[in-house]
Every structure is written in C-alpha cells, then in structure tokens.
C-alpha cells in the first residue's frame, strides 16, 4: 500500500481501538508506519483523515445492514417474523461492530463543531431512513415516498439508535427481538383510533 492507503488503514485501526476523540496524529502515524507529516500532505488534517476512514467504515456497515434487511424480507417467517429476523441481525451488529456504533456517537457530538461531519451524518441518516423504510415495506428504495421515509424510516432509525444506547449502558436489560416486536405491537394498539373515528 502507499502512504495514503496506509494512513486510512491506520486511522481505521485507531478508530476501532481508541475512538474519535482520543485518537491523535501520532497514534495514526504509528499505526500506519509513516511519518505524521504525511497526514497533512495527503489529507490536510487529522479530522479530514478520520472522516474519510469513518466514511469507509460506514459504507461497509451500511452494505451489511442492507443485506440484513434484504435477508429479513425474503424470510418465510411472515411479516412479524421477518421483523424479528431483522432485529436479530441488528442486535448482533451491536456486538460485532460495537466500536463503530460508539464512534458514531462520538461523531454525533463532533457535528456541533464541524459542518463537514454534520453534512456527512445528515446524508447517512437520510440513506438509513430510506433503506430501513423500504426494507420494512419490501419495496425498492427508489420507489419510497418521502412521507414513508420521514415517518416509518425515522421511527425505525430512532429505534435502532435508541436500543443501541440501552445496549451500551445496560446490555443485560436490553430487549431481544421478541420483546421489541411485542413493545411495538402494544404501542400500535395504544395509538390505534377506535373504529368510529377511523
């Protein structure tokens, strides 16, 4: 690999092991096996390099999530069962990609100071909402209407992010796929309009 690729690999390793905030220029240079001046030459700054490495990691994770959604929709478990298949994959992702989820939380805080990161995260959220809603509805992403993205997609994104926070803070008490489905059914019953108002 060339210096640029080495730096990206080093930055990715630092994100895995140290997170966004605690990673220094020296950490990245040591992990990459190059002089720290190469960071400025190839990327301009530590943040620009970390942003690119983080973007690559998000793209990889996004492709994995898309496959999980697709696998759930082709499952012969019925609609409720398919939803539980999806959640089983998401819960496994929390454990398999814990570092990436934690870095996402760090990046969310950093967006208050970085328009570039804010734009990156906003784009990722839009793509996530579209992918989640289309997957749940079993339709191609390019046919999803904006109302479904903002309602179903936003709700599902909130669930995925919120359950992760619970998982980090209290793993043992985090609901499993069956409990999540049960909770959503109960919520739906609570907000369903009575027949005379429907």
Secondary structure per residue as TSV (DSSP state, phi and psi in degrees):
chain	resnum	aa	ss	phi	psi
A	1	X	-	360.0	153.5
A	2	X	-	-85.4	174.7
A	3	X	H	-55.6	-40.6
A	4	X	H	-62.5	-46.6
A	5	X	H	-67.2	-38.1
A	6	X	H	-61.9	-41.3
A	7	X	H	-65.1	-40.5
A	8	X	H	-63.4	-43.1
A	9	X	H	-64.7	-40.7
A	10	X	H	-65.5	-41.8
A	11	X	H	-63.4	-41.0
A	12	X	H	-63.1	-41.9
A	13	X	H	-63.9	-39.4
A	14	X	H	-66.6	-39.5
A	15	X	H	-61.3	-39.5
A	16	X	H	-64.4	-42.6
A	17	X	H	-98.2	-26.0
A	18	X	H	-120.4	-18.1
A	19	X	T	82.9	178.5
A	20	X	T	-71.7	-54.1
A	21	X	T	-66.0	-38.5
A	22	X	T	-86.6	-5.2
A	23	X	-	-81.2	126.7
A	24	X	-	-107.3	168.2
A	25	X	H	-58.2	-43.4
A	26	X	H	-62.2	-40.6
A	27	X	H	-57.6	-46.7
A	28	X	H	-65.3	-45.3
A	29	X	H	-60.6	-42.3
A	30	X	H	-65.0	-42.9
A	31	X	H	-65.5	-33.1
A	32	X	H	-85.4	-18.7
A	33	X	T	72.9	32.0
A	34	X	S	-132.5	168.5
A	35	X	-	-70.9	140.9
A	36	X	T	-63.8	-20.4
A	37	X	H	-63.7	-23.7
A	38	X	H	-64.4	-26.0
A	39	X	H	-63.0	-48.2
A	40	X	H	-63.2	-40.0
A	41	X	H	-64.2	-46.5
A	42	X	H	-87.5	-32.4
A	43	X	T	-124.3	-17.7
A	44	X	S	92.9	-37.1
A	45	X	S	-162.0	164.1
A	46	X	H	-59.1	-45.4
A	47	X	H	-63.4	-38.9
A	48	X	H	-64.8	-40.6
A	49	X	H	-66.2	-46.9
A	50	X	H	-62.1	-36.9
A	51	X	H	-62.0	-44.5
A	52	X	H	-66.0	-42.1
A	53	X	H	-64.1	-42.1
A	54	X	H	-63.3	-40.8
A	55	X	H	-60.9	-43.9
A	56	X	H	-62.0	-42.4
A	57	X	H	-63.8	-40.8
A	58	X	H	-64.5	-39.4
A	59	X	H	-62.2	-43.1
A	60	X	H	-63.8	-46.3
A	61	X	H	-64.8	-39.3
A	62	X	H	-60.4	-40.0
A	63	X	H	-65.1	-38.9
A	64	X	H	-64.8	-41.5
A	65	X	H	-65.1	-40.7
A	66	X	H	-60.2	-42.2
A	67	X	H	-63.9	-36.6
A	68	X	H	-65.7	-42.0
A	69	X	H	-64.1	-44.9
A	70	X	H	-64.0	-40.1
A	71	X	H	-63.3	-38.1
A	72	X	H	-66.8	-39.6
A	73	X	H	-73.2	-21.4
A	74	X	T	-96.1	-0.9
A	75	X	-	-64.7	146.8
A	76	X	S	-92.8	24.4
A	77	X	S	-86.4	4.1
A	78	X	H	80.4	168.4
A	79	X	H	-59.5	-47.3
A	80	X	H	-64.5	-41.0
A	81	X	H	-66.1	-37.6
A	82	X	H	-62.6	-39.2
A	83	X	H	-64.3	-38.2
A	84	X	H	-70.0	-35.2
A	85	X	H	-60.8	-43.7
A	86	X	H	-58.2	-47.8
A	87	X	H	-67.1	-32.7
A	88	X	H	-61.0	-40.7
A	89	X	H	-66.9	-41.2
A	90	X	H	-63.8	-46.2
A	91	X	H	-62.0	-37.5
A	92	X	H	-66.2	-35.6
A	93	X	H	-63.8	-35.1
A	94	X	H	-56.6	-43.1
A	95	X	H	-75.6	-42.8
A	96	X	H	-71.1	-33.4
A	97	X	T	-120.9	36.1
A	98	X	H	-53.0	-43.9
A	99	X	H	-59.2	-40.7
A	100	X	H	-68.8	-41.0
A	101	X	H	-62.1	-40.8
A	102	X	H	-66.8	-39.8
A	103	X	H	-64.3	-37.0
A	104	X	H	-57.9	-40.7
A	105	X	H	-65.3	-41.5
A	106	X	H	-63.1	-43.4
A	107	X	H	-63.5	-38.1
A	108	X	H	-57.3	-39.8
A	109	X	H	-68.8	-39.1
A	110	X	H	-67.6	-20.3
A	111	X	T	-63.3	-20.7
A	112	X	T	-64.6	-20.6
A	113	X	T	-116.4	-2.3
A	114	X	-	-137.2	105.6
A	115	X	H	-59.1	-33.2
A	116	X	H	-63.3	-47.6
A	117	X	H	-65.8	-38.4
A	118	X	H	-61.1	-44.5
A	119	X	H	-63.7	-40.8
A	120	X	H	-61.0	-47.4
A	121	X	H	-68.0	-37.4
A	122	X	H	-63.0	-41.9
A	123	X	H	-63.7	-43.2
A	124	X	H	-62.6	-40.2
A	125	X	H	-63.3	-43.7
A	126	X	H	-60.8	-46.5
A	127	X	H	-62.7	-40.3
A	128	X	H	-64.1	-44.2
A	129	X	H	-60.6	-44.4
A	130	X	H	-63.2	-48.6
A	131	X	H	-62.9	-42.4
A	132	X	H	-66.8	-45.6
A	133	X	H	-66.1	-45.4
A	134	X	H	-62.9	-40.6
A	135	X	H	-63.5	-43.0
A	136	X	H	-64.8	-35.4
A	137	X	H	-83.9	-12.0
A	138	X	T	69.9	36.9
A	139	X	S	-126.4	158.9
A	140	X	-	-62.7	145.7
A	141	X	G	-59.7	-35.5
A	142	X	G	-75.2	-2.8
A	143	X	G	-103.8	-1.5
A	144	X	-	-72.9	133.3
A	145	X	-	-84.0	158.6
A	146	X	H	-65.1	-31.2
A	147	X	H	-63.8	-42.6
A	148	X	H	-67.2	-36.6
A	149	X	I	-61.3	-47.1
A	150	X	I	-77.6	-24.7
A	151	X	I	-95.1	-72.8
A	152	X	I	-63.7	-45.1
A	153	X	I	-63.5	-43.7
A	154	X	H	-66.0	-41.4
A	155	X	H	-62.9	-45.8
A	156	X	H	-65.5	-38.5
A	157	X	H	-62.2	-41.2
A	158	X	H	-63.2	-39.7
A	159	X	H	-64.6	-46.6
A	160	X	H	-61.1	-46.1
A	161	X	H	-69.2	-43.5
A	162	X	H	-66.9	-40.7
A	163	X	H	-65.3	-34.8
A	164	X	H	-62.0	-44.9
A	165	X	H	-59.5	-42.2
A	166	X	H	-62.8	-39.2
A	167	X	H	-63.3	-41.9
A	168	X	H	-65.4	-44.3
A	169	X	H	-80.5	-30.5
A	170	X	-	-153.3	72.0
A	171	X	G	-54.3	-43.2
A	172	X	G	-63.4	-29.8
A	173	X	G	-95.1	2.2
A	174	X	S	-69.9	133.0
A	175	X	-	-65.4	149.9
A	176	X	-	-89.4	-176.7
A	177	X	H	-62.0	-33.5
A	178	X	H	-70.1	-42.9
A	179	X	H	-67.5	-36.3
A	180	X	H	-63.3	-47.2
A	181	X	H	-61.0	-42.8
A	182	X	H	-61.1	-41.8
A	183	X	H	-63.6	-40.5
A	184	X	H	-67.2	-40.5
A	185	X	H	-62.0	-42.8
A	186	X	H	-63.5	-43.2
A	187	X	H	-61.7	-43.8
A	188	X	H	-60.4	-40.2
A	189	X	H	-63.6	-37.3
A	190	X	H	-69.4	-31.2
A	191	X	H	-103.6	-0.4
A	192	X	-	-67.6	135.1
A	193	X	-	-69.2	143.1
A	194	X	-	-64.3	153.9
A	195	X	T	-50.8	-37.1
A	196	X	T	-70.8	-17.6
A	197	X	T	-105.9	-9.0
A	198	X	-	-70.4	360.0
